[in-house]
Amino acid sequence: MQNKYLINFAKRFWYWFWTKLMNGFAPSDLQGNYRRPSGILIDKNYKYKDNSENTYLLVGNSCPWCHRTLLVYKLKNLSNKIKVIFLKADINSGQWIFNEKFEGCETLHQFYKKGKKNNLFRSTLPLLFNFQNNQVNILSNESSEIVRLLNSIKVESSQKTLQINNCAQDLLEIINSDINNGVYKCGFARNQKSYEKASKNLFEALIKIEKKLDKNLGNWICGENLSYADIYLFPTIIRWEIIYKQLFKCTEKEISEFKNIINWRLSFFELTKISETCSDSEWKKDYYKALFPLNPNQIIPVLPSLKEIIQSLQK
């Protein structure tokens, strides 16, 4: 009988402790549905000027929203326009830290304070900023805004770049809400009902994209030209087998069943410099080690590398 009560107490204590952890990692509504924290910064009046101003983009390799911005940065060949600084995830403290001190700051939170933006729920990446009168001027930490701003920057005519077109806002909303955020809604669901709801919406959205690709005349989601829809979708789909299927319980269907999406992903991955933005070893370390509530023993599963996954699909 003692074991029975001990096990029951341990379960209750662990659930209470797990809930406290999840409140910090992934806030939810009253029904247990994951709700991404707010805290968006946007300078609506900012327009990039091609001069000597110092404009920086802070990113983390494991973050899919940072990945969006890196895709545009690479596709548009913006290395001469924007300086990119990679931060790393500190697993022990649960925050982004600089590899080397930057402007006297060791952590992203310290940098937000330096930019006088220390009143947010959390300090997030990506972050676009410049210096004005030797002061940090934060422009945006909203990936969709940063993507559009980077795409608007003109490059020299001698450089070969891909045009990234606009697309319907409702399509972007489906991808962003039900797929990009959808995998997190599955992984961070607090109960069975919220998980099943998130899973249903996620795979219904994938079916919509699969059908849209089937009707297209071109290789991309909106037809013959790359669009923001492709930029939004790729960071989630490229992480699927390595992260989201395993850790976030995105298991209702195998991603391989979506043949058009798999072929689209391969075409995107093979674009110039895109593979440079994919760091599967860092993804595994950051996700499986940092998301303690989802993986308490912090064991990284033995999985094929991204290179092996891509090669198997090329056969």
C-alpha positions in Angstrom: 0.0 0.0 0.0 2.9 2.4 0.7 4.1 2.0 -2.8 0.7 2.8 -4.2 0.4 6.1 -2.2 4.0 7.0 -2.9 3.5 6.6 -6.7 0.3 8.6 -6.5 2.0 11.4 -4.6 5.0 11.4 -7.0 2.6 11.6 -10.0 0.7 14.5 -8.5 3.9 16.3 -7.5 5.5 15.8 -10.9 2.3 17.1 -12.7 2.3 20.2 -10.5 6.0 20.8 -11.1 5.6 20.1 -14.9 2.8 22.7 -15.0 5.0 25.3 -13.4 7.8 24.6 -15.9 5.4 24.7 -18.8 4.0 28.1 -17.7 7.5 29.5 -18.2 8.3 27.6 -21.4 4.9 27.6 -23.1 2.0 29.6 -21.7 -1.5 28.3 -22.5 -5.1 29.4 -22.4 -7.6 28.0 -19.9 -8.4 25.1 -22.1 -4.8 24.0 -22.3 -4.1 25.3 -25.8 -0.6 26.6 -26.3 -0.5 30.4 -26.9 2.7 32.0 -28.2 3.8 34.8 -25.9 3.4 38.4 -27.2 6.0 41.1 -27.0 6.4 42.2 -30.6 8.5 45.3 -31.4 8.2 47.0 -34.8 9.4 50.3 -36.0 6.8 51.0 -38.7 8.6 54.1 -40.0 11.9 52.3 -40.7 13.1 51.9 -44.2 16.5 50.5 -45.1 18.9 53.1 -46.6 21.8 51.9 -48.6 24.5 53.8 -46.8 27.1 53.2 -44.1 24.7 52.7 -41.2 25.3 49.6 -39.2 22.4 47.2 -39.4 22.5 43.9 -37.6 20.4 40.7 -37.5 20.7 38.6 -34.3 19.6 35.0 -34.8 19.8 31.5 -33.2 20.3 28.4 -35.4 17.7 26.3 -33.7 14.8 28.9 -33.9 12.5 28.4 -37.0 11.5 32.0 -36.9 15.1 33.1 -37.1 15.5 30.5 -40.0 12.9 32.5 -42.0 15.0 35.6 -41.9 18.2 33.6 -42.7 16.5 32.2 -45.8 15.8 35.6 -47.2 19.3 36.8 -46.2 20.9 34.0 -48.2 18.5 34.1 -51.2 19.0 37.9 -51.5 22.8 37.8 -51.0 22.6 40.5 -48.2 26.0 39.8 -46.7 27.2 43.2 -47.8 24.1 45.0 -46.4 23.3 43.3 -43.1 25.7 41.8 -40.4 24.4 38.6 -38.9 25.4 37.5 -35.4 24.5 34.1 -34.2 23.6 33.5 -30.5 23.5 30.2 -28.8 20.9 28.7 -26.5 22.1 28.4 -22.9 20.4 25.2 -21.8 21.1 25.8 -18.1 19.7 29.3 -17.9 17.1 29.0 -20.6 18.1 32.1 -22.5 20.0 33.2 -25.6 23.7 34.2 -25.0 26.3 35.7 -27.3 29.3 33.6 -28.3 31.5 36.7 -27.5 30.5 39.8 -25.6 28.7 42.2 -27.8 28.4 45.9 -26.9 29.2 44.9 -23.3 26.4 42.3 -23.3 26.7 38.6 -22.6 23.0 37.7 -22.9 20.1 38.8 -25.2 18.2 40.0 -22.2 21.0 42.4 -21.4 21.0 43.6 -25.0 17.2 44.3 -24.8 17.9 46.4 -21.7 20.6 48.3 -23.5 18.1 49.1 -26.2 15.7 50.2 -23.4 13.3 47.4 -24.2 13.4 45.5 -20.9 9.7 45.5 -20.2 8.8 42.6 -22.4 7.6 39.1 -21.2 10.8 37.6 -22.7 13.7 38.6 -24.9 13.3 36.9 -28.3 15.0 36.3 -31.6 15.3 37.2 -34.4 16.1 40.8 -33.7 16.9 43.5 -36.2 18.6 46.7 -35.0 21.0 49.5 -36.0 23.0 52.1 -34.2 21.9 55.7 -34.1 24.2 58.2 -32.3 26.0 55.2 -30.8 22.7 54.0 -29.3 21.1 50.7 -29.9 18.0 51.3 -32.1 15.8 48.2 -32.1 13.8 47.9 -35.3 11.9 44.7 -35.0 11.8 41.3 -33.3 8.9 40.1 -35.5 10.1 37.6 -38.1 7.4 38.3 -40.7 8.3 42.0 -40.6 12.0 41.3 -40.8 11.5 39.0 -43.7 9.6 41.7 -45.7 12.2 44.3 -44.8 15.1 42.2 -45.9 13.3 41.3 -49.1 12.8 45.0 -49.9 16.5 45.7 -49.9 17.9 46.3 -53.3 21.1 44.5 -54.3 23.6 45.1 -57.1 22.3 44.1 -60.5 25.4 41.9 -61.0 24.4 39.7 -58.1 22.2 36.7 -58.9 19.2 36.6 -56.5 15.8 35.0 -56.4 12.7 37.2 -56.4 10.5 36.4 -53.4 6.9 37.4 -54.2 4.0 38.3 -52.0 1.1 35.9 -51.6 -2.4 35.8 -50.1 -2.5 36.7 -46.5 -4.9 33.9 -45.6 -2.5 31.4 -47.0 0.3 32.8 -44.8 -2.1 32.7 -41.8 -2.8 29.0 -42.4 1.0 28.2 -42.6 1.9 30.4 -39.7 -0.9 29.5 -37.3 -1.7 25.9 -38.1 1.7 24.6 -39.2 4.5 26.8 -37.9 2.7 27.3 -34.6 0.8 24.1 -35.1 3.7 21.8 -34.3 4.2 23.8 -31.0 0.5 23.6 -30.2 0.9 19.8 -30.4 4.1 19.6 -28.4 3.0 22.1 -25.7 -0.6 20.9 -25.4 -1.6 20.6 -21.7 -4.2 17.8 -22.2 -5.4 15.2 -24.6 -8.2 17.4 -26.0 -6.0 20.4 -26.8 -3.4 18.0 -28.4 -5.9 16.3 -30.6 -7.4 19.7 -31.7 -3.9 21.0 -32.6 -3.0 17.8 -34.4 -6.2 17.9 -36.5 -5.6 21.5 -37.5 -1.9 20.8 -38.3 -2.6 17.9 -40.7 -5.6 19.5 -42.3 -3.4 22.5 -43.1 -0.7 20.2 -44.5 -3.3 18.5 -46.7 -4.3 22.0 -48.0 -0.7 22.8 -49.0 -0.3 19.3 -50.5 -3.4 19.9 -52.7 -2.2 23.4 -53.7 1.2 22.0 -54.8 -0.6 19.4 -56.8 -2.6 22.0 -58.8 0.4 24.2 -59.4 2.1 24.6 -62.8 5.4 25.5 -61.0 7.6 24.0 -58.3 6.5 26.4 -55.5 3.5 26.8 -53.3 2.1 29.7 -55.3 3.2 28.5 -58.7 6.3 29.3 -60.7 7.8 31.9 -58.4 9.1 31.7 -54.9 6.9 33.5 -52.3 6.6 34.2 -48.7 4.6 31.0 -48.3 7.7 29.0 -49.2 9.8 31.0 -46.8 7.3 30.4 -44.0 6.8 26.7 -44.5 10.4 25.5 -45.1 11.8 25.9 -41.5 9.0 23.7 -40.1 9.1 21.0 -42.7 12.9 20.7 -42.8 12.9 20.0 -39.0 10.0 17.5 -39.2 11.6 14.1 -38.9 14.4 15.3 -36.6 12.4 17.3 -34.1 8.7 17.7 -34.5 7.6 14.2 -35.2 9.6 12.8 -32.2 9.6 15.5 -29.6 6.3 17.3 -30.4 4.2 14.2 -31.1 3.3 15.2 -34.7 2.5 11.6 -35.5 -1.0 11.6 -37.0 0.5 11.0 -40.4 4.0 10.4 -41.7 5.4 13.4 -43.5 6.5 11.1 -46.3 2.8 10.6 -47.2 2.8 14.2 -48.4 4.6 13.5 -51.7 4.3 17.0 -53.1 5.5 18.6 -49.9 8.5 16.3 -49.8 9.4 17.1 -53.4 8.9 20.8 -52.7 11.2 20.6 -49.7 13.9 18.9 -51.7 13.7 21.6 -54.4 14.0 24.3 -51.7 16.8 22.6 -49.9 18.8 22.5 -53.1 18.6 26.2 -53.8 22.0 28.0 -53.5 23.2 28.4 -49.9 20.0 27.1 -48.3 21.7 24.0 -46.9 24.1 26.4 -45.0 21.1 27.5 -42.9 20.3 24.0 -41.7 22.2 22.9 -38.7 20.6 19.6 -37.6 23.2 18.8 -35.0 22.5 22.1 -33.2 18.7 21.6 -33.6 18.9 18.2 -31.8 21.1 19.5 -29.0 19.0 22.6 -28.4 15.5 21.1 -28.7 16.1 17.8 -26.8 18.3 19.4 -24.2 16.6 22.7 -23.6 12.9 21.7 -23.6 13.2 19.9 -20.3 9.4 19.6 -19.7 9.1 17.6 -23.0 12.2 15.5 -22.5 13.1 15.4 -18.8 16.0 12.9 -19.2 17.5 15.1 -22.0 18.4 12.0 -24.1 18.9 12.9 -27.7 17.4 10.1 -29.8 19.5 8.3 -32.4 18.2 9.6 -35.7 19.4 9.9 -39.3 21.2 13.1 -40.1 19.5 15.7 -42.2 21.9 14.8 -45.0 20.9 11.1 -44.8 17.2 12.1 -44.8 17.6 14.3 -47.9 19.8 11.6 -49.7 17.2 8.9 -49.1 14.5 11.1 -50.7 16.7 11.8 -53.8 16.7 8.1 -54.7 
